[in-house]
Amino acid sequence: MNSAYLTTLPREIMRSKAGFPTNGRSFYLARAALDPHTSISKKLFPGIGEWHDRLAEKGLNPDNNDPLQPIVAANAFVQVILMLRKTF
């Protein structure tokens, strides 16, 4: 993708305008170290905690009469939504 589509983008200028250093490839997002208050994050996607708990319970006890299927995609989707709570 980099060699075919992104060759004409001025990466150094884009990085400097975004506030990142232009020397090297690593950067640090200070806001990524902050965790929002739990009461605020629970307002976004309020039902995801219940789904997370159901998937965890189904994984530990597969014979609990819950029709939920703990597949990899379901677990990954719940993890993404939990990450988006913090990001948003």
DSSP file (Angstrom, degrees, kcal/mol; ACC not computed):
  #  RESIDUE AA STRUCTURE BP1 BP2  ACC     N-H-->O    O-->H-N    N-H-->O    O-->H-N    TCO  KAPPA ALPHA  PHI   PSI    X-CA   Y-CA   Z-CA
    1    1 A M     >>       0   0    0      0, 0.0     4,-2.7     0, 0.0     5,-1.2   0.000 360.0 360.0 360.0 -41.9    0.0    0.0    0.0
    2    2 A N  T  45 +     0   0    0      1,-0.2     4,-0.4     3,-0.2     0, 0.0   0.913 360.0  42.8 -62.9 -41.7    2.8    2.4    0.8
    3    3 A S  T  45S+     0   0    0      1,-0.1    -1,-0.2     2,-0.1     4,-0.1   0.788 123.3  36.3 -77.5 -25.5    4.6    1.9   -2.4
    4    4 A A  T  45S+     0   0    0      2,-0.1    -2,-0.2     3,-0.0    -1,-0.1   0.845 132.3  13.5 -95.3 -36.6    1.5    2.0   -4.6
    5    5 A Y  T  <5S+     0   0    0     -4,-2.7     3,-0.3     1,-0.1    -3,-0.2   0.728 121.4  48.5-116.1 -27.9   -0.9    4.5   -3.1
    6    6 A L  S > <S+     0   0    0     -5,-1.2     3,-0.7    -4,-0.4    -4,-0.1   0.181  74.5 104.0-106.1  18.6    0.9    6.7   -0.5
    7    7 A T  T 3  S+     0   0    0      1,-0.2    -1,-0.2    -4,-0.1    -2,-0.1   0.787  80.5  49.3 -73.1 -26.3    4.0    7.8   -2.4
    8    8 A T  T 3  S+     0   0    0     -3,-0.3    -1,-0.2     2,-0.1    -2,-0.1   0.461  83.1 108.2 -95.2  -0.2    2.9   11.3   -3.1
    9    9 A L  S <  S-     0   0    0     -3,-0.7     2,-1.8     1,-0.1     3,-0.2  -0.609  73.8-127.3 -78.4 133.8    1.8   12.3    0.4
   10   10 A P     >  +     0   0    0      0, 0.0     4,-2.3     0, 0.0     5,-0.2  -0.569  36.0 175.5 -79.2  83.4    4.1   14.8    2.1
   11   11 A R  H  > S+     0   0    0     -2,-1.8     4,-2.7     1,-0.2     5,-0.2   0.872  71.5  52.3 -62.5 -42.5    4.5   12.7    5.3
   12   12 A E  H  > S+     0   0    0      1,-0.2     4,-2.3     2,-0.2    -1,-0.2   0.913 112.7  45.3 -63.7 -41.2    7.0   14.9    7.0
   13   13 A I  H  > S+     0   0    0      2,-0.2     4,-2.5     1,-0.2    -1,-0.2   0.905 112.7  51.3 -66.9 -41.2    4.8   18.0    6.6
   14   14 A M  H  X S+     0   0    0     -4,-2.3     4,-1.4     1,-0.2    -2,-0.2   0.905 111.4  47.9 -63.4 -41.0    1.8   16.0    7.7
   15   15 A R  H  <>S+     0   0    0     -4,-2.7     5,-2.8     2,-0.2     4,-0.4   0.918 112.4  47.9 -65.7 -43.1    3.6   14.8   10.9
   16   16 A S  H ><5S+     0   0    0     -4,-2.3     3,-1.0     1,-0.2    -2,-0.2   0.897 110.9  50.9 -67.3 -38.3    4.9   18.2   11.8
   17   17 A K  H 3<5S+     0   0    0     -4,-2.5    -1,-0.2     1,-0.2    -2,-0.2   0.806 108.6  52.8 -66.5 -29.0    1.4   19.8   11.3
   18   18 A A  T 3<5S-     0   0    0     -4,-1.4    -1,-0.2    -5,-0.2    -2,-0.2   0.519 123.2-107.0 -83.4  -5.5   -0.1   17.1   13.6
   19   19 A G  T < 5S+     0   0    0     -3,-1.0    -3,-0.2    -4,-0.4    -2,-0.1   0.614  77.1 129.2  92.5  13.1    2.5   17.9   16.3
   20   20 A F      < -     0   0    0     -5,-2.8    -1,-0.3    -6,-0.2    -2,-0.1  -0.709  65.3-100.0 -99.7 153.0    4.7   14.8   15.9
   21   21 A P        -     0   0    0      0, 0.0    -1,-0.1     0, 0.0    -5,-0.0  -0.416  21.0-150.0 -69.1 146.5    8.5   14.9   15.5
   22   22 A T  S    S+     0   0    0     -2,-0.1     2,-0.9     1,-0.1    -6,-0.1   0.565  73.7  89.3 -93.7  -9.6    9.7   14.5   11.9
   23   23 A N  S    S-     0   0    0      3,-0.1     3,-0.2   -11,-0.0     2,-0.1  -0.783  96.3  -9.3 -92.5 107.1   13.0   12.8   12.8
   24   24 A G  S    S-     0   0    0     -2,-0.9     0, 0.0     1,-0.1     0, 0.0  -0.422  82.4 -86.9 100.7-178.0   12.4    9.0   13.0
   25   25 A R  S    S+     0   0    0     -2,-0.1     2,-0.2     2,-0.0    -1,-0.1   0.498  90.3  90.2-111.0  -6.6    9.3    6.9   12.9
   26   26 A S        +     0   0    0     -3,-0.2     2,-0.3     2,-0.0    -3,-0.1  -0.632  46.0 171.1 -96.0 152.6    8.2    6.8   16.5
   27   27 A F        -     0   0    0     -2,-0.2     2,-0.4    -7,-0.1    -7,-0.1  -0.971  23.2-133.6-151.6 163.8    5.8    9.2   18.2
   28   28 A Y        -     0   0    0     -2,-0.3     2,-0.8     3,-0.0     3,-0.1  -0.981   5.1-152.1-127.2 128.8    4.0    9.4   21.5
   29   29 A L    >   -     0   0    0     -2,-0.4     3,-1.0     1,-0.2     4,-0.4  -0.882   6.4-166.5 -99.5 107.8    0.3   10.3   22.0
   30   30 A A  G >  S+     0   0    0     -2,-0.8     3,-1.4     1,-0.3     4,-0.3   0.866  86.7  58.0 -62.5 -36.4    0.1   12.0   25.4
   31   31 A R  G >  S+     0   0    0      1,-0.3     3,-1.0     2,-0.2    -1,-0.3   0.712  92.9  68.9 -69.8 -18.0   -3.7   11.7   25.5
   32   32 A A  G <  S+     0   0    0     -3,-1.0    -1,-0.3     1,-0.2    -2,-0.2   0.711  92.6  59.6 -71.6 -18.5   -3.5    7.9   25.0
   33   33 A A  G <  S+     0   0    0     -3,-1.4     2,-0.4    -4,-0.4    -1,-0.2   0.594  89.8  89.9 -83.3 -10.6   -2.1    7.7   28.6
   34   34 A L    <   -     0   0    0     -3,-1.0    -3,-0.0    -4,-0.3     0, 0.0  -0.696  62.8-155.4 -90.6 137.4   -5.2    9.2   30.0
   35   35 A D        -     0   0    0     -2,-0.4     3,-0.1     0, 0.0    -2,-0.0  -0.947  18.6-128.1-108.7 127.3   -8.1    7.1   31.1
   36   36 A P        -     0   0    0      0, 0.0    50,-0.0     0, 0.0     2,-0.0  -0.299  39.6 -84.9 -68.3 158.9  -11.6    8.7   31.2
   37   37 A H    >>  -     0   0    0      1,-0.1     4,-2.2     2,-0.0     3,-0.7  -0.356  37.4-121.2 -62.8 143.9  -13.6    8.4   34.3
   38   38 A T  H 3> S+     0   0    0      1,-0.3     4,-2.0     2,-0.2     5,-0.2   0.854 110.7  56.1 -58.4 -38.7  -15.6    5.2   34.5
   39   39 A S  H 34 S+     0   0    0      1,-0.2     4,-0.4     2,-0.2    -1,-0.3   0.852 109.8  46.5 -65.6 -32.6  -19.0    6.9   34.7
   40   40 A I  H X> S+     0   0    0     -3,-0.7     3,-1.1     1,-0.2     4,-0.5   0.932 112.2  48.4 -73.4 -45.9  -18.3    8.8   31.5
   41   41 A S  H >< S+     0   0    0     -4,-2.2     3,-0.8     1,-0.3    -2,-0.2   0.812 104.6  60.4 -67.5 -28.1  -17.1    5.8   29.6
   42   42 A K  T 3< S+     0   0    0     -4,-2.0    -1,-0.3     1,-0.2    -2,-0.2   0.678  94.4  64.6 -73.0 -15.2  -20.1    3.7   30.6
   43   43 A K  T <4 S+     0   0    0     -3,-1.1     2,-0.6    -4,-0.4    -1,-0.2   0.739  92.8  70.8 -76.1 -22.5  -22.4    6.3   29.0
   44   44 A L  S << S-     0   0    0     -3,-0.8     4,-0.1    -4,-0.5    41,-0.1  -0.862 121.9  -6.3 -97.6 123.8  -20.9    5.3   25.6
   45   45 A F  S >  S-     0   0    0     -2,-0.6     3,-1.5     1,-0.1     4,-0.4   0.980  79.4-175.0  55.0  62.3  -22.0    1.8   24.5
   46   46 A P  T 3  S+     0   0    0      0, 0.0     3,-0.5     0, 0.0     4,-0.3   0.758  73.7  53.0 -63.9 -25.7  -23.7    1.2   27.8
   47   47 A G  T 3> S+     0   0    0      1,-0.2     4,-1.6     2,-0.1     3,-0.3   0.508  82.6  88.1 -87.3  -3.2  -24.6   -2.5   27.0
   48   48 A I  H <> S+     0   0    0     -3,-1.5     4,-2.5     1,-0.2    -1,-0.2   0.809  81.1  60.0 -69.9 -28.1  -21.1   -3.6   26.1
   49   49 A G  H  > S+     0   0    0     -3,-0.5     4,-2.3    -4,-0.4    -1,-0.2   0.905 105.0  49.2 -63.3 -40.7  -20.2   -4.5   29.7
   50   50 A E  H  > S+     0   0    0     -3,-0.3     4,-2.5    -4,-0.3    -2,-0.2   0.911 111.8  48.4 -64.3 -42.5  -23.1   -7.0   29.8
   51   51 A W  H  X S+     0   0    0     -4,-1.6     4,-2.5     2,-0.2     5,-0.2   0.899 110.6  51.6 -64.9 -40.0  -22.0   -8.6   26.5
   52   52 A H  H  X S+     0   0    0     -4,-2.5     4,-2.3     1,-0.2    -2,-0.2   0.927 111.6  46.8 -61.7 -44.6  -18.4   -8.8   27.7
   53   53 A D  H  X S+     0   0    0     -4,-2.3     4,-2.6     2,-0.2    -2,-0.2   0.896 111.6  51.0 -64.9 -40.1  -19.5  -10.5   30.9
   54   54 A R  H  X S+     0   0    0     -4,-2.5     4,-2.5     2,-0.2    -2,-0.2   0.911 111.2  47.6 -64.6 -41.8  -21.7  -12.9   28.9
   55   55 A L  H  X S+     0   0    0     -4,-2.5     4,-2.1     2,-0.2    -1,-0.2   0.907 112.9  48.8 -65.2 -40.9  -18.9  -13.9   26.6
   56   56 A A  H  X S+     0   0    0     -4,-2.3     4,-1.7    -5,-0.2    -2,-0.2   0.918 113.5  46.7 -65.0 -42.5  -16.5  -14.4   29.5
   57   57 A E  H  X S+     0   0    0     -4,-2.6     4,-2.7     1,-0.2    -2,-0.2   0.898 111.6  51.0 -66.0 -40.6  -19.1  -16.6   31.3
   58   58 A K  H  < S+     0   0    0     -4,-2.5    -1,-0.2     1,-0.2    -2,-0.2   0.872 109.3  51.7 -65.8 -35.9  -19.8  -18.6   28.2
   59   59 A G  H  < S+     0   0    0     -4,-2.1    -1,-0.2     1,-0.2    -2,-0.2   0.860 115.6  40.8 -67.4 -35.1  -16.1  -19.2   27.7
   60   60 A L  H  < S+     0   0    0     -4,-1.7    -2,-0.2     1,-0.3    -1,-0.2   0.832 131.4  23.8 -80.6 -33.5  -15.7  -20.4   31.3
   61   61 A N    ><  +     0   0    0     -4,-2.7     3,-0.7    -5,-0.2    -1,-0.3  -0.759  64.7 178.8-135.5  86.0  -18.9  -22.4   31.4
   62   62 A P  T 3  S+     0   0    0      0, 0.0     3,-0.2     0, 0.0     4,-0.2   0.641  76.5  62.6 -67.5 -13.6  -20.1  -23.5   27.9
   63   63 A D  T 3   +     0   0    0      1,-0.2    -5,-0.1     2,-0.1     0, 0.0  -0.218  64.5 112.6-105.1  43.9  -23.1  -25.4   29.2
   64   64 A N  S <  S-     0   0    0     -3,-0.7    -1,-0.2     2,-0.2    -6,-0.0   0.135  87.9-111.3-103.1  22.3  -25.0  -22.5   30.8
   65   65 A N  S    S+     0   0    0      1,-0.2    -2,-0.1    -3,-0.2     0, 0.0   0.713  71.7 139.3  59.1  25.2  -28.0  -22.5   28.4
   66   66 A D        -     0   0    0     -4,-0.2    -1,-0.2     2,-0.1    -2,-0.2  -0.883  49.0-148.7 -97.5 125.5  -26.9  -19.2   26.9
   67   67 A P        +     0   0    0      0, 0.0    -1,-0.1     0, 0.0     2,-0.1   0.565  61.8 117.4 -71.9  -5.5  -27.4  -19.2   23.1
   68   68 A L        -     0   0    0      1,-0.1    -2,-0.1     2,-0.0    -3,-0.0  -0.399  59.7-143.5 -64.2 133.9  -24.5  -16.8   22.7
   69   69 A Q        -     0   0    0     -2,-0.1     2,-2.2     1,-0.0     5,-0.2  -0.892   4.0-146.5-102.3 114.0  -21.6  -18.3   20.7
   70   70 A P        +     0   0    0      0, 0.0     2,-0.1     0, 0.0    -2,-0.0  -0.432  38.8 159.1 -80.0  70.6  -18.1  -17.2   22.1
   71   71 A I     >  -     0   0    0     -2,-2.2     4,-2.1     1,-0.1     5,-0.2  -0.424  55.4-105.3 -88.5 168.1  -16.3  -17.1   18.7
   72   72 A V  H  > S+     0   0    0      1,-0.2     4,-2.6     2,-0.2     5,-0.2   0.882 119.0  53.9 -61.2 -41.2  -13.2  -15.1   18.0
   73   73 A A  H  > S+     0   0    0      1,-0.2     4,-2.5     2,-0.2    -1,-0.2   0.891 108.1  49.7 -63.8 -39.8  -15.0  -12.5   16.0
   74   74 A A  H  > S+     0   0    0      2,-0.2     4,-2.2     1,-0.2    -1,-0.2   0.927 112.9  46.6 -65.6 -44.4  -17.4  -11.8   18.9
   75   75 A N  H  X S+     0   0    0     -4,-2.1     4,-2.1     1,-0.2    -2,-0.2   0.913 113.7  48.3 -63.1 -43.1  -14.6  -11.5   21.4
   76   76 A A  H  X S+     0   0    0     -4,-2.6     4,-2.2     2,-0.2    -2,-0.2   0.895 110.1  52.0 -65.7 -39.8  -12.6   -9.2   19.1
   77   77 A F  H  X S+     0   0    0     -4,-2.5     4,-2.4     1,-0.2    -2,-0.2   0.920 109.6  48.9 -63.0 -44.0  -15.6   -7.0   18.4
   78   78 A V  H  X S+     0   0    0     -4,-2.2     4,-2.3     1,-0.2    -1,-0.2   0.905 110.8  51.0 -62.6 -41.0  -16.3   -6.5   22.1
   79   79 A Q  H  X S+     0   0    0     -4,-2.1     4,-1.9     2,-0.2    -1,-0.2   0.887 109.6  50.4 -64.2 -38.3  -12.7   -5.6   22.7
   80   80 A V  H  X S+     0   0    0     -4,-2.2     4,-2.6     2,-0.2    -2,-0.2   0.925 110.2  49.4 -65.0 -44.4  -12.8   -3.1   19.9
   81   81 A I  H  X S+     0   0    0     -4,-2.4     4,-1.7     1,-0.2    -2,-0.2   0.906 110.2  51.0 -62.7 -40.7  -15.9   -1.5   21.3
   82   82 A L  H  X S+     0   0    0     -4,-2.3     4,-1.0     1,-0.2    -1,-0.2   0.873 111.4  48.4 -63.3 -36.2  -14.3   -1.3   24.8
   83   83 A M  H  X S+     0   0    0     -4,-1.9     4,-2.1     1,-0.2     3,-0.3   0.887 107.8  54.7 -68.7 -39.3  -11.2    0.4   23.2
   84   84 A L  H  X S+     0   0    0     -4,-2.6     4,-3.1     1,-0.2    -2,-0.2   0.812  97.8  64.6 -65.9 -29.1  -13.5    2.8   21.4
   85   85 A R  H  < S+     0   0    0     -4,-1.7    -1,-0.2     1,-0.2    -2,-0.2   0.936 108.8  39.8 -55.5 -45.2  -15.1    3.8   24.7
   86   86 A K  H  < S+     0   0    0     -4,-1.0    -2,-0.2    -3,-0.3    -1,-0.2   0.897 116.7  50.0 -71.2 -40.5  -11.7    5.2   25.7
   87   87 A T  H  <        0   0    0     -4,-2.1    -2,-0.2     1,-0.3    -3,-0.2   0.917 360.0 360.0 -67.5 -45.0  -10.9    6.7   22.3
   88   88 A F     <        0   0    0     -4,-3.1    -1,-0.3    -5,-0.1    -2,-0.2   0.497 360.0 360.0 -69.7 360.0  -14.1    8.5   21.9
